[in-house]
Each structure stands twice: as structure tokens, then as C-alpha cells.
Amino acid sequence: MPEPARPPAPLALALAAPVTGPPGAPVLVLGNSLGTSAEVWDRQLPAFGENFRLVRYELPGHGGSAAWPGPYTIAGLGAGVLALLDSLGVPRAGYCGISLGGMIGMWLAANAPGRIAALGLVCTAAHLPPAGDWLDRAGRVRTAGLAPISAAVVSRWFTPAYAATEPAVVARFRAGLERTDPDGYAGCCEAIADMDLRGALPAITAPALVISGAEDPATPPECGAAIASRIAGARLEVIPGAAHLAAVSAPDLVTTALRRHLTAAAACDAGWGHER
């Protein structure tokens, strides 16, 4: 079946995407969350890099990626990832995404199934109302920047216990959030406001693992359970003691779960793409 027409993504190739790992290995794309950079996956790199060629793209306006002109949509962001893969000569890849990165991954797996060999969805949701809250946040950020909202946002990323024991990590991620381009951040908020992927989930055929943080107030385990229930064969793992950035605060548990899932999927998929 031909893939559906892609929404336009004229600046897709401007996505910053550090590439690491052994040349010739199966490609694994890692998508960051709203307000973070590729650093959000740093704790997984040593383990993932043993078996996969890693492409860590960064959302528009995040990390090294320039903001795009709006409006932003999940489909448009997904089209940007497909264009990035085309530029790298990658026909088919595994994909893991955190939060907004996971939303993009669900769109990719449902709308371009031939391109996605395996799917890891971390602390994410298929629908995250109310839209008005996201639109209000976008407006505030465009007016005043990220600093006024950073404390509230970061309080959802880490539990109080983690923040008390790892204040330097929390401070570094807050500083990274405040460096994010306001237009890129606001555009991503508007994409989430407009998002409803629930009806697309049954179309996903890639092996899927859904991971939720037990103490995540942004995308609680109920969001992960709703995703897993709609994707055939998907599994849900809940990480105890973790909030929204579970990959940062509970790296061993998240890494082990994802690595087990990805290596099993790679062993069963001879067509998993490499760079041409």
C-alpha cells in the first residue's frame, strides 16, 4: 500500500541530528521531549550504541535545531523526521521518543509503517487535552519567554525526591529549557493542542513498548495504558518512582526495558534499515 502524502516540511533538513554508533548497524532514531535537547537520551547512549546507529534529532527551536515557521502539527513534525531519514539514506529505522517525541513516533508508525521497524514510546500520550491550556502556554511563552514557566514545567519532569538528591541535574535541564527558542516551543505546544492520535493507533503494526513513569503528572500511566490497549501486541511497563523524564531519573530501568525490546525486534526484522 502506498504511503499517504506527507504534509509539507520545507525546513525538515534543518533538524539538528547528532549521529553516533557503529556504521552499518541498524538505525535507531531518538526523539526528544518538549523543552529538552538530545541530552535527554545521554544516559541511554552507551547501551544503545553497542548495537545501533543512533540518530538523535532535536525538535524545531530545541537544542541545535532552528525554529520553523508555523503552524506546527504532529504530522508536519513527522514529515520532518521522514525527510531527515531520506537525507541520511535510511529506508527503515527503529524509533524511540519521549513525550512529544513519542507522539511523533506514533504518527510515523501509523502513517509511514514501512519506515518504522520498532517503536519505543516513553512518557507520552495519544491525546492530551484541554487544548486551551496548551494554547495559553504558547501565548505566554511567545510574550515572556520560557523563564517564567520553567519552575512549574521542571517540577513535572522530576519527583521531589530526585530533585533533592540530584539538584545539579535538575538545574541543568531547567537551564536548557530556558534556552529553548520561544517560537519553537510555542509551535510545539500548538501541535500538541491539535493532536488526537487515538484513532490512528490500531493502524500501528511495528512492535511497540510503552513506558510510563509511575509518578508522572504530565502523561500519567493511564495515558500509557490507553496507548498500549489500542496497539496490537503492545506492552506497557511502569517505572516506579519516576516522573516525566523517566529516561533521565531512572536510566537503568528505562534503558534495560527499551534495549530488550529493540534487540528482540531487530533479530526478527531482516529489513531494518541501514544508512545507504
C-alpha positions, 0 to 999 in steps of 0.5 A, spaced: 500 500 500 502 506 498 504 511 503 499 517 504 502 524 502 506 527 507 504 534 509 509 539 507 516 540 511 520 545 507 525 546 513 525 538 515 533 538 513 534 543 518 533 538 524 539 538 528 541 530 528 547 528 532 549 521 529 553 516 533 554 508 533 557 503 529 556 504 521 552 499 518 548 497 524 541 498 524 538 505 525 535 507 531 532 514 531 531 518 538 526 523 539 526 528 544 521 531 549 518 538 549 523 543 552 529 538 552 535 537 547 538 530 545 541 530 552 535 527 554 537 520 551 545 521 554 544 516 559 541 511 554 547 512 549 552 507 551 547 501 551 544 503 545 550 504 541 553 497 542 548 495 537 545 501 533 546 507 529 543 512 533 540 518 530 538 523 535 534 529 532 532 535 536 525 538 535 524 545 531 527 551 536 530 545 541 537 544 542 541 545 535 535 545 531 532 552 528 525 554 529 520 553 523 515 557 521 508 555 523 503 552 524 506 546 527 502 539 527 504 532 529 504 530 522 508 536 519 513 534 525 513 527 522 514 529 515 520 532 518 523 526 521 521 522 514 525 527 510 531 527 515 531 519 514 531 520 506 537 525 507 541 520 511 539 514 506 535 510 511 529 506 508 527 503 515 529 505 522 527 503 529 524 509 533 524 511 540 521 518 543 519 521 549 513 525 550 512 529 544 517 525 541 513 519 542 507 522 539 511 523 533 513 516 533 506 514 533 504 518 527 510 515 523 508 508 525 501 509 523 502 513 517 509 511 514 509 503 517 514 501 512 519 506 515 518 504 522 521 497 524 520 498 532 517 503 536 519 505 543 514 510 546 516 513 553 512 518 557 507 520 552 500 520 550 495 519 544 491 525 546 492 530 551 487 535 552 484 541 554 487 544 548 486 551 551 491 550 556 496 548 551 494 554 547 495 559 553 502 556 554 504 558 547 501 565 548 505 566 554 511 563 552 511 567 545 510 574 550 515 572 556 519 567 554 520 560 557 523 563 564 517 564 567 514 557 566 520 553 567 519 552 575 512 549 574 514 545 567 521 542 571 517 540 577 513 535 572 519 532 569 522 530 576 519 527 583 521 531 589 525 526 591 530 526 585 530 533 585 533 533 592 538 528 591 540 530 584 539 538 584 545 539 579 541 535 574 535 538 575 538 545 574 541 543 568 535 541 564 531 547 567 537 551 564 536 548 557 529 549 557 530 556 558 534 556 552 529 553 548 527 558 542 520 561 544 517 560 537 519 553 537 516 551 543 510 555 542 509 551 535 510 545 539 505 546 544 500 548 538 501 541 535 500 538 541 493 542 542 491 539 535 493 532 536 488 526 537 492 520 535 487 515 538 484 513 532 490 512 528 493 507 533 490 500 531 493 502 524 500 501 528 503 494 526 511 495 528 512 492 535 511 497 540 513 498 548 510 503 552 513 506 558 510 510 563 513 513 569 509 511 575 509 518 578 508 522 572 503 528 572 504 530 565 502 523 561 500 519 567 500 511 566 493 511 564 495 515 558 500 509 557 495 504 558 490 507 553 496 507 548 498 500 549 490 497 549 489 500 542 496 497 539 496 490 537 501 486 541 503 492 545 506 492 552 506 497 557 511 497 563 511 502 569 517 505 572 516 506 579 518 512 582 519 516 576 516 522 573 516 525 566 523 524 564 523 517 566 529 516 561 533 521 565 531 519 573 531 512 572 536 510 566 537 503 568 530 501 568 528 505 562 534 503 558 534 495 560 526 495 558 527 499 551 534 495 549 530 488 550 525 490 546 529 493 540 534 487 540 528 482 540 525 486 534 531 487 530 533 479 530 526 478 527 526 484 522 531 482 516 529 489 513 531 494 518 534 499 515 541 501 514 544 508 512 545 507 504 
